[in-house]
Amino acid sequence: MTMNINNKIPATGFKGLKENWRNDVSAALSVSLVALPLALGIAVASEVSPMAGVLSAIIGGVVTTFFRGGHLAINGPAAGLIAVILGGLVVLDGNINYVLAAIVISGAIQTLLGFLKLGRFAKLLPSSVLHGILAAIGVIIISKQIHYTLGTKSSSESTIGTLLDVFYKLPEINPFVFLIALSGILMLVFYKKIKYKFIRIIPAPMWVLLLALPFVFGFDFFNEHSLSFFDKDFSVGPHLLINIPDNPLESIMHPDFGMINTFPFWLTVLSITMIASVETLASARAVDKLDPYRRTTNLNKDLVGVGLSTMVSGALGGLPIITVIVRSTVNINSNAKTKWSNFYHGVFLILFVLIFAPVLRSIPLAALAAILVHTGYKLASPKVFKHAYDQGVEQLLFLSSTLLITLFTDLLYGIFGGILITLTLQMLLAKVGFLRFFKMIYTSGSKVYHLENGTYSVKLKGIANFLYALKLDKLLKDIPNGSNVIIDLSQTRLVDLSIMENIIDFKRVHDDFGGKVSLIGLDNHVASTNHNRALKIATSRIKKRISKRQILLQKLANINGWSFERNVDWNTSYLRNFHFFDSRPIEMKSNSLQGLDSENNAHWEIADIVFDEGALQALEVYKTTVQVIRLPKLIPKFIVDKEGLFDTIFNRVKVFSGSSGDINFKKNKGFSNKFLLRGEEEAEIREFFTDDLIQFLEDNEIHHIESNGEALMIFKYLHIAKTDEVQNMLTFGLNLLKHMNFKGNL
């Protein structure tokens, strides 16, 4: 029997609005505090009016909500489209009105694609190529904005030249501008490590703006003048502030279709449509993985929603609207329940503009540039390249080549160049000719067989790469929920990362609906890494290397009569029954040690897992070793966390919906000061946590204990546990059972 903490899916429509408005309003406030500075910064970086960004965010909230197909996503302008808008301005004579016309046409095309149910074609873009494009956009953003943080200017027209100009312009740095940017960047970098709850109530981007205001007033940026620093004068004044009119409606502009019959116009339309559509659909799928209620987005409807909103936005002088992953992650972590949180965030932005317009005019460009430089860095940080390398050295090659092609040409060349390099390398790895390679993709003979015992056998053959993704979806779509499925890859010559991602996503969703998916046939395939998504090539059977730690764990299992499985285990669905993994997708599980505590009749497992926090550019990857103990009787559902740990490492500790918060014990103040105890059934939890159990927990170092009612999940380290640490985990877990009060529990 499995149990899920979040077993009641929130209602949709106006019923959902009525039932969940408190959660959604609260989440929307947090999102709007992030959205406002980002919207202003994205607009300034796109070289349009700052209000164009805010207008786009408002439309993304109050318009998109009524047409889209998602549940918890936030819509608005995105940093990923800054480079596209800048490119459009270059080829369209620097006229923003022509670019607005291209935005309107692009929105219309997206709407048409959604109505024609063509959103699935976004899957044809390899994920490493997408990340390469995003990394290139990150570098472009940094190159354009870093000079604003230094108070310098670059005359170069190329991205690389603009970056190199930073070194040439170092003697010209304006210290009064740089001080503002530096304070903002330090806040963004160290925000997650700050423990003070007062600081963490306000999101980091908003803190950047607030920290900038004292400098603006102290240095008097409102009047043009010079300030001296080490006997050198530096100019400060209103030109260093964002330009917002007294009447926000004056920012409204309208498109000019005068260049609609030119090639540059349609090149801009194509660029906006491709980048916006791919990023929207990729973000929507990523949000689905974070949704604690395991709902799925109607991707075609989502494309219609952002398309219509983009048309409205472009017609009024705004930017393209897409699904934005960073703000969506904040929304989920703030305990939003329905799509109405997106609507409320748009309403909050309207109120902010109306009430705080004078304050907004005091925001320095350097503060927004600090936010954007940090955003660009996250898109192209070393972590992005390491994550690609962890998935396979070939993925790093695909990402890097796409990045370089984009930087030296443009986004469209980057996309097609990345795809060409991906196909070429896959062809070489598969060791087949050009024509046979594509024949093995499109005429491979893959089929679904319905076996007599009710099991569905999916046999894939030939080359299963990103071009095969749509055919794979067609094979899997008619398999009923709750059925047993075997996916056999033994007759494939090559299986790439995109197909592995699709299979893993299918398994995740199918398992959530009570089914079971088994993956077989990869014993004779080799990969450059043990990552479960890595590209796999058929070869002769090879002996896989065993690490020293795996040898020690195997010996430990042999001595104690336990079982040990070092290979990747595809079945991680049970871990999702724990609240901690509601919105933290598990990438893989391996090195599983299992046994039975005969004294308590409790089965236990200790395994290494890799899980994600956030997605896409908001992605953080963590590795840990967890222990799961299946209990002999049911107990209350609860979470025990070390005080302050997850406030420091993760964005926040999510609480049970409806939870009253931290459960404290007056006579056990040491325990309450040391740990956060949370759960819905407070009376049952207080009865379960006896003085003996509380004292045991006080005397031991733990970081996270969680009960889903029928099992415990325990982990202490945010790293893979060493062999002696594994033994300590097991000892702690089994001793914990001895101190638990099972009396009266059914």
N, C-alpha and C positions, 0 to 999 in steps of 0.2 A: 504494500500500500504506500502511495506517495501522497504528500500533503503540500499544499502551496499556501504561503502566508497571504498572498494577494489573490484569493480565490474568487472575489467578486469584481467582475469587470465593470468599470464605470459606465453608466448609461450615456447614450449619444444624444445629439440634438439639444432641444430646449430642456428636456428632462435632465440631461447631464449638466446643463448650466445651472438648473435649480438645485440639484443635489450636491454639486461640487464647487460652487462659486467661491467659497472661502479659500479652499486649496488653490484654485486657479488664480484668484486675485493676488494672493500672497506670492505665488510663483511669478506671476506677471510683473509684479513690482521689482523683484530681483532681476528678471530678464531685462526690463526697461532700463534699469540702472547700468546694465552692461551695453544695451543696444544704443543708448544715446551717444556716448563717446565714440563707439565704433562707427555709427552712422555718420557722424560729423567727420571723423577721420577718413573714412572711405571716400566721402564726397570730395574732401580737400585733396586727397591723393589722386583722385580721378580728374582733378583740375576743373571741377564744377562748383556751383554754389554749395556751401555747407548745408543749407536747408534742403538741397536736393536729396541728400542722404537721409535726413530726418523724414522728409516727405515719403521717400521710398519705404522706410521702416514703418511708418504709419499705415500706408496702403497695404504693406505686407501683413499687417495685423488686422485692420478693420475690413479689408476687402477679401484677401486670399482665404481667410477662415471659412467663408461661406461656399467656396467652390472646390477646395482641395480634398485630397483623399487620405491625409495623415491625421494622427491623433495628438501627438505631443510635440511635433516639430514647430519651430519658429521660422517665420518667413521675413525676408528683408534684403537689403543690399549686402553684398559680400565682397571681401577683399580679393577673392579669386577672379573677380571681373574688372578690377582696377586696370590691369594691363590691357584688357580688351577695349575699354573706354578710351584709354590713352592712345592706343593704336588707331581707333576710329577717329579721334581728333586729328591725328597726324595726316591720315589719308583723305579726310573730308575738310581740308582747308582750315582746320582749327575752329570750325563753326559747330558749337554745341547743338544748335537747332537741327543740323543735319544728322548728328548722332542720335538725337531724340527720335527722329523719324526712323532710323535704323532699329532703335529699341522697340518702337511700336510694331514694326513689321516682324521683328524677331518674336515678340510676344504672340502675334497672330499665328506665326508658324508653329510655335510651341502648342498653342491651343488646338490647332488643326492636328498636330501629331498626337495629342492626347485623345481627341475625338476618334481618330483612326486607330487608336490602340497600338501606337508604334513606340510607346515608351520603353518597351523591352529591348529595342535596338541599342540602348545605352550600354547594355551588357557586353556589346561587341568591342568596347574599349578596354584593353588590358588594364588591370588595376595599377600595375607598376608604371605604365605610361601615364595614367591619370596622376599618380603621385609625382611623377617627373614634371608634368605640366604645373602642378601646384607648387613644387619646389622652385621652378623657374619663376613663377609669379611671385613667390616669396623673395627671391633675389631681386626681381624688378622693383618690388615695393621698397625693399631696403635701399636700393640704389637711388630711388627718387626721394625718399624721406630722410635719409641720414643727414643730408645737407641742412634740412630744416632743424635737426637737433643740434647742429653745430653753428647755425647762423651764417652758413656759407652758401655759395651758389656754384653750380657746375654748368659750363657751356657745352659739354659733350652731349651728343645725341644718342649715343649707344649706352647700353646698360653697363657693360664692362668699363667703358671710359668714364662713366659717372662714378662708378665705385673707385676707380683709380684716382679720380680727382680728389677724393677724401684726403689722400696722403699729401697731395700738392697744396691743399687748402688748409692744412693743419695750422700754419702760422696766422691764418685769418680767422680762427675760431672766435666767435663772440661769447665770452665767458658768461654773460648774463642770460643768454639764450641757452647755452649748454647746461647751466646749472638747473634750469627748469626741466630740460629733457633728462638729465642725469637722475634727478630726484624721482621722476616718473618711471624710468627704466628700473631703478633699484626697487621701487615698490612692486612693479610687475614681477621681477625676478624672485624677490624674497617674500611675496605675499603669502604663499602657502606655508611658509615656515613661521609665520607670526601666530602666536597662540592667543593673543588678546581678543576676546569675543567682540569687543567694541569695534576693533579694526575689521574683523571678518564679517560683520553685518553688512558692510558696504563693499561691493565688488571692486576688484583691483583697478579696472579702467576708470571708474568714477573717482577713486582715490587719486589717480594721476591728475585729473582735472582740479580736484580740491587742493592738492598740494601745490599746484601751479598758481593759484589765485593770490596767495601772499606775496609771491615774487612779482606778479603783475602789478599789484598795488604798491609794493615796496620800491620797485624800480620805475614806477610811473610809466607804464606802457601806453597810457592814454594820450600822452603828449609827445610829439617828436622832439627828441633831444639826444645828447650824447652823455655817456658815462665813462669815466676814466678807470682803467685797470692796468697797474704797472706802467703808468705814464703813457698809455695808449688809449685813444678815444674809440668807443664803440657806439654805434647808432642803435637806439631803441625807440619804439613808438607804436602807433596804431597799425603800422604795416606788418607788425609781428603778431597781430591778433586776427582771429577769424572774422570774416565780414558777414554780419547778419543784419538785414534791414530792420528798421523799427516796426514795420508792418510785415510779418512773415509771408503774407499773400503776395507781396511784391516779388518773391522768389519764384513764383510760378512762371514757367516758360512753355512755349508750344513748339511742336516739331515743324520742320520745314522739309518737304518732300521734293525739293528742287533738284536733288542729285539722284533721284530714284532710278534714273535710266543710265547710271554710270557703274562701271565695274567696282571701283573702291567702295561704293555704297553697299553693294551686295556682298562684297568680301567682309565688310563690317557686320552685316546682318548674319552671315554664315558663322562668323567667329563668335558673336554673342550667343546665337542659338545653340551652337555645339557646346561651348563651355558651360553656359547656364543650364542646359538640359542635362548634360552628363553630371555636373556637380549637384544639381537638385536631386536627381534620381539616386546617385551614390549616397548623398546625405540622408535621403529618406530611408534607404535600406539600412544605413548605419543607425538611425534613430530607432528603427524597429528592433534592432538587437539590444538597445538600451531600455526599451519600454518594459517596465516591471510587470505589465499585464499581458505581454507577449502578443500584442495586436500587430497586424500587418497593414501597410499602407497600400491603397489602390494607386499604383504608380501612374497610370494613365489619367486618372482623375486629378492627381497631384500636378501633372504637367499642364492640364487644363487650368487649374487654379493659379499657378504661377504665370502661365501665359496671359490669362486675362488681366491679372494684376500688373504684369509688366506693360501691357498695352495702356492701362490707366495711368501708370506711373510715368511712362514715356510721354504721354499726351499732356501731362501737367508739369513736365520738367524734371522728373525723377529718374532714378537709375533702374536697371533690371532687378527683378525680385526673384530670389531663389530660396530653397531651404538651406538654412545656415546652421552648421553643426555645433559651433561653440555656444551660441545662444540656446539651441535646443538642449544641449547637455546641461546648461544652467537650469533650464525649465524642468527637466526630469529630476535633477538633484534637488530642486526646490519643492518636490512633491506635487507637481501639477498632475491633474487627472484627465482632463479632456482638452479638445482643440480650443476651448474658449479662453485658455490662458494666452494663446496667440492674439486673440481679439483684445483682451484686456491690456496686453502690453502695448498695442497700438493706441488705445485710449490714454494710457499713462503718458505716452510720448506727446500726445496732443496737449495734455495738462502741463507737462514740463515746459513745452514751448510757450504756452500762454502765460504761465506763472513766472518762469525763470528766464525769460528772454533777455533782460538786462545782464544777468549773470553769464549767459551763454556768450554774449558779446565780449566778455572779459577773458575768454579762453584763448591762450596763446597757441600759435601753430606748432611750437616746439612740443607742447604736451601731447597734441594729437599725433605728431610725428613719432614721439616716443612709443605710443600705443601701436602705431603701424609698423615701426621697426621691430618691435617685439612680436607682432603678428607675423611679419615676414620671416623673422628668424624661426618661429615655430613651424612654418611651412617648409623651411629648408635647413632645419637644424641637423646636427650630427645624428640625433636620434632617428630621424627619418631614414638616413642612409644605413644606419645600423639595423633598423627594423627590416629594411629591404634585404640586407645581407643575411640576416637571421632566417629569412624566408628562402634564401638561395642566392649564390653569387651571381647567377644569371639575372635575378630580379634587380640586383644592384646595377648591373650593366644596362638593363632596359631603362631604369630610372635615370641613371646618369647620362645616357646618350640622349634621352628625350630632353633632359634639362639643358644640355649643351646646344642641341639643335635649336631649341626654343630661344635661348639667349642670343644666338648668333643670327637667327632669322626672325620668325614670329610664331605665334601660338599654333596656327594651322599647320605650318611646316613641322612644328614640334610634334603634333599629334600624329600626322601621317608618317613622319620620319621614325618616330618611336614604334609605331605599328610595323613598319617595314623591317626595322632591325630585329624586333621580336620574332617576326615570321622567319626571317633569314636564319637566326640562331636556332630556332626550333627545328627548322628544316635540316640544318647541319647536325643537330643532336639526334634527330630521328634517323639520319643516314638514308634518306630517300630523295629521289629527284623531285623537281618542281611540280610536274603534273601529277605524279603519284601522291605527293604530299597532300595536295588539295582533294584528290580523289579519296584519300583515306579519311578526310574530314567529312565530306558531303555524301559519300556513298559507302560508308563503312559497314552498314548492315546491323547497326545497333538496334536492339529490340527489347520490349518488356514482355515477359512470360508470366502468365497467371498459373501457378502450380496447383496441384490437386489439394494440397493442405491449406490453401488460401493465401499462401505467401506469394509476393510479387518479386520476380527475379529480373533485375535490370542489367542486361549484358551490353557493356560498351566495348566498341572495337575501333581499331585504327588510331587516328590522331584525334585526341580529345583536347582541343585547345579553345581559346576564347571565341573563335569563329563557330565553334560547335555549341556555344552556350544556349542559343535559342532552340536548337534541336533537343538538347538535354531537357530544357524546360517543358517542351512539348511531350517528351517521353514520360516525365514525372507528374504532369498536371492531372492526369486522370486516375492516379493511384488514390484510393479512398483513405480518408483519415482513420487512424487506429489499426491499420494493417501492418503486417510484418513485411519488410522490404530488404532484399539482398541486392546490393550494387556490386557487380562483378567487373573488375578492371583488368582481369588476367589477359585479355586479348587486345589490350591497347598498346600501341607502340610508344605513345607519349601522352602524358596527362599534365596539363599546365596548371598554374596557380588559379586562374579564373575558374576552371572547372572544379578544382578542389574546393574553392570558396563556395561555389554553387551547391556542391554536394553537401558540404558542412552546413550551409544555411538550410537546405532541404531537411537534413537530419534534425537540426535544432527545432524547426517548426513542426515536423512530423512527430517527433518525440513529445512535444508539448501537447499534441492532440491525442496522446495515448498510444501512438504507434511505436514501432521499433525498426531502426535502420542498421543494417550490418554492412560493413565494407570489406570486401575480400579481393584477392587477386593481385596484391601489390608485393608479394614475396619476392618476385623476380624483377622488380623495378628498383632502380637506384636513383638517389637524389643527392644534391650537394650539401644538404643539411637534413636534420631529423625533424624539421618543422612539418606539421601535418598538412600544410598548404603548399609545400615545396613542389616544384616541377619534378615529375618522375618519368624516367626513361626505362623501357624494358631492356633487360640484359640478362646474362646468365646469372644463376644464383651466386651471390657473394656472401662471405662471412662478415657480419657486421661487427665493428669494434665495440668492445665493452670497456667502460671506464672503470677506474680504480674504485670509485664509490659504488658502482653497480656490483662489482665483485664482492665488496664488503657487505652490501645489503643482501646479496644472494647467500653468503656464508651465514649471516645472521638468521636468515629464514630457514636454512637447512638445520642449524643448531636447535632452533626452537620449534620446528615443525610447522612453520608458516609457509605461505605461498608468496612468490615474488615474480612479477611480470615487468620487465624493463621496457618493453616496446610501448609505443603510443597506443593508448586506449581511446577509441572513438566514442565510447559511451560515457559521457559526462553529464547526461541529462539530470541525474539525481541531484547533483550539486546545485542545480538551479532551483531546487525546492527550498534552498536557504536564502533568506532575505538579502544577504550580502551580495549574492550573485544575480539578483533580480535585474540589475542594470549594469552588470559588469560581465560582458561576454567571456566565456572560457575558451581559450584558443586550443589548449591541449592538456592531456593528463598522461603521465608516464611514471615509471619506476614505482609501481604499486606493490605495497607490502600488505598482506592480509592475514588475519588470524581470528581466533575465537577466544574470548574470555569466558572460560567454562564456569567460573564462580558466579558470574552475573548473567550467563547465557547471552552475551552481547558480541555480535560480529563487529570487527573493526577493520579499518583500512587507513593506511598512511600513504599518500602519493604526492608527487610533484605536479604542480599545475602552473600554467601560464594564463593570466587573465588580463583583460583590458579595462582601463578607466577612460571613458570618453571614446571618441572615434575620429577618424581622419586627422585633420590638423590638431584636434583636441585630444589625440590619443596619448595615453601613458600606458606602458606595458609593464606588468609586475610579475615576478616569479616567486612562488612560495611553496611550502610543503604543508599540506593540510591533513588533519586526522578526522575521519568520520566514524562514529560509533553508533551502530543500530541498537536501540534500547529495548529491553525486555517488556517495558510497559510505556504507555503514553505519559508525557509530562507536559507542563505548560510551555507555550512558545515564548522565547525570550532571547535577548541579546545582551551579552556582557562585554564591554569594551574597556580597555585601559583608558582612563581619563585623559583626553587631549590627543591621543595617538592619531585618530583618523581625522580630527580637525586639522592636524599638522600635515599628514601625508596626502590625504584625499581632500576634495573640495569641502566635504561635510559628511557627517554621519547621518544617513537617512534613517528616519524613524518609522515605526509602524503607522499606517494611516489610522487616525483616531487615537493614537497613543497620547497619554497625558505627559509624556516626557520621562525624565530620569526618575526612577523609583528609589527613594532614599530610605535608610533605616536609621531612626533616631538613636538607638542604642548601639549601632554599629557604624559610627561616624567615620572610622578609619576605612572601612570598606567603601562607603558612599563617596568619600573623598578620592579614593584611589580608582574606582570603577564607575562607569555609566551602565546602569541596568535599565533596560527598556522592554516593554511588552504591553499587549492590550489587556490581558487578564490579570490585573494588578493584585486582586485578592488571592488568586491561585498562586501567583508568583511569590507573594509574601509568605504564604504557607509553605511553599516548596523550599524557599531559601532559609533553611534552619540556621541556628547559630553555629552549628558544627560545619555546615557547608560554607558559610560566610567566612569563618575563621580559616578554613582550608584555602579558600581563594585568596584571602589576605596574605597568607604565608607563602604564596607561590607567585612567580612571575608569569603572567599570561597577557595576551594582547587581544584575543577575540575568542569568545565562546558563544555559540548560537544553538538554540534548540528549535527545530521545526515541528516539534510535538512527538516525533517518533525516533529522532536521531539527534546526535550532537555533532557539530562541526567545530573543530578547535585548530587554531594556528597561532604561533608566537612570533615567527620571523617573517620579514618581507624579503627573504632570500631563500634559496634552496637549502634545506637543512643538511648539516653534516651528519655522518653516521651516528656519532654520539648524541647529537641533538635529536635525531630520530628516536633513539632509545629513550631519551628524556621525555619526549612527547608522549610516547606510549606509556611510560610509567605514570606520567601525570594524568593521562586520560583514564587509565584503569583505576588509579587511586581516587580520581574524581567520582567514579561510579560508587565507590564505597561510602562516600560522604553524602550521597544523594538520598532524598526522602521519597521512596517509591510507594509509601503507604498511602492508600486512598486514591492512587492514580490508576486509571483503568487501562 
